[in-house]
């Protein structure tokens, strides 16, 4: 006869529970399989609890991080809003000063015309052979009053001319004109980036399109802070107008100025191109006031 197969019995272990006082002794029998199943369930429960705790902590950390970023963004928006209000007030003051300057120029021209007429009359009197006779008829004191009045008008006009010159010098540092001729193809504000396709990308200036090599002019007097190649801007010129304003002229094909050079309003500083991160020939023009980008069309008045 062949060998008989021996059936291995499932081994069991007995757990005894001994009460503290006078209680009945309890016994619990459990097999090896049961022990392993209990350990697996126990480890599973611990692992699940640990995973849930970790996920909750990560979620709470992300929630706090997002909340912190939202608060930072809200503070930044409030700060930018305050700066915008300040810029609007500055713009109103500049427009008011510009209006006063025009009125003062009109007054100056009127006084100059008046002085010119007086000079003509005085020249005719000096050439008149009968001047002494007229002098005797007018009288010494009347003639002296006439000279005094004439002198006071000249002095007042000279003071007005100096005042107008000073204000004109200050106004020449305000970038209130376009840097080039052409069509505005992109405005200040949020847009889809024409190169990267990024949605809601903030455009810090305006784009003016024209032919390659079109002249780019300084929009106000100032000192060239930077003239060279700068990342996405391509060939870039930055002018510091020494009153809080800085202007940026980007994507040029060539530059006509050097760093440190003093430029005046209307002088050519570059030629239009498409260098840097650009899809076509244009001039990217920015105005920054104490480091904050402002809408150029809010400053430009011609």
TIPA-694711 format. One record per residue (C-alpha): x negated, y negated, z negated; residue in three letters. Coordinates in nm, 3 decimals. Last residue first. Layout:
<sites>
- xx/yy/zz/code
- X/Y/Z/ALA
...
</sites>
This chain:
<sites>
- xx/yy/zz/code
- 0.093/-11.531/2.702/UNK
- 0.196/-11.471/2.344/UNK
- 0.008/-11.153/2.251/UNK
- 0.025/-11.074/1.878/UNK
- 0.340/-10.858/1.861/UNK
- 0.250/-10.704/2.200/UNK
- -0.078/-10.583/2.049/UNK
- 0.113/-10.360/1.800/UNK
- -0.105/-10.337/1.492/UNK
- -0.378/-10.089/1.392/UNK
- -0.498/-10.130/1.032/UNK
- -0.870/-10.187/0.967/UNK
- -0.845/-10.546/0.838/UNK
- -0.625/-10.626/1.141/UNK
- -0.683/-10.385/1.429/UNK
- -0.590/-10.466/1.788/UNK
- -0.618/-10.185/2.042/UNK
- -0.647/-10.177/2.423/UNK
- -0.678/-9.853/2.626/UNK
- -0.776/-9.961/2.976/UNK
- -0.669/-9.743/3.268/UNK
- -0.792/-9.506/3.539/UNK
- -0.645/-9.159/3.493/UNK
- -0.590/-8.864/3.258/UNK
- -0.822/-8.978/2.978/UNK
- -1.018/-8.830/2.687/UNK
- -1.352/-9.000/2.755/UNK
- -1.413/-9.201/3.072/UNK
- -1.132/-9.317/3.302/UNK
- -1.240/-9.659/3.429/UNK
- -1.190/-10.034/3.400/UNK
- -1.498/-10.257/3.411/UNK
- -1.645/-10.420/3.102/UNK
- -1.707/-10.739/2.899/UNK
- -1.590/-11.018/3.130/UNK
- -1.553/-11.354/2.953/UNK
- -1.194/-11.474/2.899/UNK
- -1.232/-11.555/2.531/UNK
- -1.597/-11.599/2.439/UNK
- -1.862/-11.339/2.367/UNK
- -2.147/-11.328/2.114/UNK
- -2.381/-11.028/2.167/UNK
- -2.463/-10.803/1.871/UNK
- -2.403/-10.481/2.066/UNK
- -2.445/-10.529/2.440/UNK
- -2.212/-10.655/2.712/UNK
- -2.112/-10.564/3.071/UNK
- -2.000/-10.204/3.012/UNK
- -1.920/-9.949/3.283/UNK
- -1.637/-9.711/3.380/UNK
- -1.433/-9.815/3.076/UNK
- -1.220/-9.563/2.880/UNK
- -1.174/-9.801/2.581/UNK
- -1.142/-10.170/2.484/UNK
- -1.099/-10.207/2.106/UNK
- -1.024/-10.540/1.931/UNK
- -1.110/-10.637/1.573/UNK
- -0.922/-10.896/1.366/UNK
- -1.002/-10.978/1.002/UNK
- -1.126/-11.329/1.083/UNK
- -1.472/-11.254/1.221/UNK
- -1.349/-11.172/1.574/UNK
- -1.530/-10.836/1.570/UNK
- -1.534/-10.696/1.924/UNK
- -1.542/-10.321/1.994/UNK
- -1.643/-10.202/2.343/UNK
- -1.606/-9.837/2.445/UNK
- -1.729/-9.604/2.716/UNK
- -1.533/-9.287/2.639/UNK
- -1.267/-9.338/2.373/UNK
- -1.245/-8.962/2.308/UNK
- -1.602/-8.951/2.170/UNK
- -1.769/-9.295/2.160/UNK
- -2.003/-9.404/2.442/UNK
- -2.151/-9.752/2.410/UNK
- -2.089/-10.111/2.300/UNK
- -2.014/-10.170/1.932/UNK
- -1.969/-10.478/1.710/UNK
- -1.971/-10.730/1.996/UNK
- -1.930/-11.069/1.824/UNK
- -1.621/-11.287/1.864/UNK
- -1.411/-11.522/2.076/UNK
- -1.075/-11.386/2.190/UNK
- -0.917/-11.147/2.443/UNK
- -1.251/-11.042/2.591/UNK
- -1.199/-10.952/2.958/UNK
- -1.186/-10.622/3.147/UNK
- -1.246/-10.647/3.523/UNK
- -1.098/-10.379/3.755/UNK
- -1.371/-10.127/3.840/UNK
- -1.135/-9.836/3.899/UNK
- -0.790/-9.971/3.996/UNK
- -0.519/-10.063/3.746/UNK
- -0.339/-9.917/3.445/UNK
- -0.296/-10.091/3.108/UNK
- -0.257/-9.860/2.807/UNK
- -0.134/-9.997/2.471/UNK
- -0.268/-9.939/2.121/UNK
- -0.261/-9.703/1.824/UNK
- -0.073/-9.420/1.995/UNK
- 0.061/-9.194/1.719/UNK
- 0.092/-8.829/1.828/UNK
- 0.455/-8.716/1.792/UNK
- 0.403/-8.403/2.001/UNK
- 0.053/-8.288/2.096/UNK
- 0.028/-8.227/2.471/UNK
- -0.352/-8.237/2.450/UNK
- -0.406/-8.471/2.748/UNK
- -0.096/-8.694/2.775/UNK
- -0.036/-8.695/2.396/UNK
- 0.341/-8.691/2.343/UNK
- 0.436/-9.027/2.192/UNK
- 0.449/-9.222/1.866/UNK
- 0.383/-9.595/1.867/UNK
- 0.219/-9.869/2.079/UNK
- 0.309/-9.851/2.447/UNK
- 0.198/-9.647/2.747/UNK
- 0.191/-9.740/3.117/UNK
- 0.148/-10.116/3.090/UNK
- 0.090/-10.225/3.448/UNK
- -0.213/-10.423/3.562/UNK
- -0.427/-10.725/3.481/UNK
- -0.680/-10.698/3.202/UNK
- -0.758/-10.787/2.840/UNK
- -0.406/-10.908/2.754/UNK
- -0.379/-11.224/2.541/UNK
- -0.337/-11.317/2.175/UNK
- -0.665/-11.193/2.030/UNK
- -0.697/-11.476/1.769/UNK
- -1.057/-11.608/1.758/UNK
- -0.977/-11.893/2.000/UNK
- -0.718/-12.009/1.745/UNK
- -0.991/-12.095/1.496/UNK
- -1.190/-12.296/1.752/UNK
- -0.872/-12.475/1.867/UNK
- -0.797/-12.562/1.506/UNK
- -1.141/-12.721/1.468/UNK
- -1.117/-12.907/1.802/UNK
- -0.770/-13.037/1.712/UNK
- -0.901/-13.172/1.382/UNK
- -1.197/-13.338/1.554/UNK
- -0.963/-13.499/1.812/UNK
- -0.732/-13.623/1.534/UNK
- -1.022/-13.781/1.349/UNK
- -1.140/-13.952/1.671/UNK
- -0.786/-14.077/1.734/UNK
- -0.761/-14.230/1.388/UNK
- -1.100/-14.399/1.434/UNK
- -0.998/-14.547/1.773/UNK
- -0.669/-14.671/1.635/UNK
- -0.846/-14.833/1.341/UNK
- -1.092/-15.006/1.575/UNK
- -0.816/-15.157/1.793/UNK
- -0.634/-15.284/1.486/UNK
- -0.952/-15.445/1.356/UNK
- -1.036/-15.601/1.696/UNK
- -0.683/-15.749/1.723/UNK
- -0.699/-15.878/1.369/UNK
- -1.030/-16.052/1.455/UNK
- -0.870/-16.211/1.765/UNK
- -0.581/-16.343/1.554/UNK
- -0.826/-16.484/1.303/UNK
- -1.035/-16.668/1.563/UNK
- -0.743/-16.828/1.744/UNK
- -0.544/-16.719/2.041/UNK
- -0.589/-17.054/2.226/UNK
- -0.958/-17.079/2.146/UNK
- -1.017/-16.720/2.257/UNK
- -0.816/-16.787/2.572/UNK
- -1.046/-17.082/2.653/UNK
- -1.351/-16.873/2.568/UNK
- -1.229/-16.591/2.793/UNK
- -1.162/-16.826/3.092/UNK
- -1.430/-16.658/3.305/UNK
- -1.246/-16.325/3.260/UNK
- -1.480/-16.025/3.279/UNK
- -1.455/-15.969/2.904/UNK
- -1.075/-15.996/2.919/UNK
- -1.055/-15.745/3.203/UNK
- -1.271/-15.505/3.004/UNK
- -1.051/-15.552/2.696/UNK
- -0.734/-15.483/2.896/UNK
- -0.889/-15.172/3.047/UNK
- -1.008/-15.057/2.706/UNK
- -0.658/-15.112/2.565/UNK
- -0.506/-14.905/2.847/UNK
- -0.759/-14.629/2.782/UNK
- -0.686/-14.648/2.408/UNK
- -0.314/-14.594/2.474/UNK
- -0.386/-14.306/2.708/UNK
- -0.611/-14.154/2.443/UNK
- -0.338/-14.204/2.183/UNK
- -0.082/-14.023/2.402/UNK
- -0.327/-13.742/2.473/UNK
- -0.390/-13.702/2.100/UNK
- -0.017/-13.691/2.024/UNK
- 0.035/-13.424/2.290/UNK
- -0.261/-13.230/2.150/UNK
- -0.117/-13.262/1.801/UNK
- 0.217/-13.121/1.919/UNK
- 0.039/-12.829/2.085/UNK
- -0.162/-12.765/1.769/UNK
- 0.151/-12.770/1.555/UNK
- 0.308/-12.505/1.779/UNK
- -0.008/-12.291/1.756/UNK
- -0.006/-12.329/1.380/UNK
- 0.356/-12.209/1.369/UNK
- 0.272/-11.913/1.593/UNK
- -0.023/-11.833/1.369/UNK
- 0.194/-11.853/1.057/UNK
- 0.454/-11.624/1.213/UNK
- 0.181/-11.376/1.306/UNK
- 0.041/-11.382/0.954/UNK
- 0.388/-11.315/0.812/UNK
- 0.435/-11.025/1.052/UNK
- 0.094/-10.892/0.953/UNK
- 0.186/-10.902/0.585/UNK
- 0.513/-10.718/0.652/UNK
- 0.317/-10.455/0.845/UNK
- 0.066/-10.423/0.559/UNK
- 0.352/-10.364/0.316/UNK
- 0.497/-10.098/0.546/UNK
- 0.153/-9.936/0.578/UNK
- 0.127/-9.910/0.198/UNK
- 0.480/-9.769/0.170/UNK
- 0.402/-9.513/0.440/UNK
- 0.080/-9.419/0.258/UNK
- 0.268/-9.377/-0.071/UNK
- 0.528/-9.158/0.100/UNK
- 0.252/-8.953/0.265/UNK
- 0.082/-8.900/-0.072/UNK
- 0.413/-8.796/-0.227/UNK
- 0.475/-8.551/0.057/UNK
- 0.122/-8.415/0.016/UNK
- 0.178/-8.357/-0.357/UNK
- 0.510/-8.184/-0.289/UNK
- 0.343/-7.962/-0.031/UNK
- 0.068/-7.868/-0.279/UNK
- 0.319/-7.803/-0.558/UNK
- 0.522/-7.577/-0.327/UNK
- 0.207/-7.403/-0.208/UNK
- 0.106/-7.335/-0.569/UNK
- 0.457/-7.211/-0.657/UNK
- 0.457/-6.979/-0.354/UNK
- 0.112/-6.847/-0.446/UNK
- 0.229/-6.788/-0.804/UNK
- 0.548/-6.615/-0.691/UNK
- 0.357/-6.395/-0.446/UNK
- 0.107/-6.297/-0.717/UNK
- 0.383/-6.213/-0.971/UNK
- 0.573/-6.010/-0.709/UNK
- 0.254/-5.818/-0.620/UNK
- 0.169/-5.749/-0.987/UNK
- 0.522/-5.623/-1.056/UNK
- 0.512/-5.402/-0.747/UNK
- 0.173/-5.258/-0.848/UNK
- 0.288/-5.194/-1.207/UNK
- 0.608/-5.024/-1.087/UNK
- 0.415/-4.815/-0.836/UNK
- 0.159/-4.711/-1.098/UNK
- 0.441/-4.596/-1.327/UNK
- 0.619/-4.412/-1.044/UNK
- 0.294/-4.238/-0.946/UNK
- 0.216/-4.150/-1.308/UNK
- 0.565/-4.006/-1.360/UNK
- 0.538/-3.803/-1.038/UNK
- 0.200/-3.670/-1.150/UNK
- 0.336/-3.569/-1.489/UNK
- 0.640/-3.409/-1.328/UNK
- 0.419/-3.209/-1.096/UNK
- 0.213/-3.090/-1.394/UNK
- 0.534/-2.972/-1.562/UNK
- 0.704/-3.133/-1.856/UNK
- 0.841/-2.979/-2.178/UNK
- 0.971/-3.216/-2.443/UNK
- 0.976/-3.109/-2.808/UNK
- 1.147/-3.281/-3.094/UNK
- 1.090/-3.221/-3.465/UNK
- 1.392/-3.310/-3.675/UNK
- 1.356/-3.600/-3.912/UNK
- 1.236/-3.589/-4.267/UNK
- 1.024/-3.898/-4.244/UNK
- 0.811/-4.037/-3.961/UNK
- 0.951/-3.819/-3.680/UNK
- 0.715/-3.593/-3.488/UNK
- 0.759/-3.596/-3.109/UNK
- 0.593/-3.297/-2.946/UNK
- 0.502/-3.307/-2.575/UNK
- 0.483/-2.963/-2.416/UNK
- 0.293/-2.897/-2.099/UNK
- 0.402/-2.678/-1.812/UNK
- 0.222/-2.464/-1.556/UNK
- 0.413/-2.378/-1.243/UNK
- 0.380/-2.004/-1.202/UNK
- 0.147/-1.870/-0.947/UNK
- 0.313/-1.591/-0.755/UNK
- 0.075/-1.304/-0.699/UNK
- 0.098/-1.148/-0.357/UNK
- 0.093/-0.768/-0.365/UNK
- -0.199/-0.594/-0.204/UNK
- -0.111/-0.351/0.066/UNK
- 0.000/0.000/0.000/UNK
</sites>
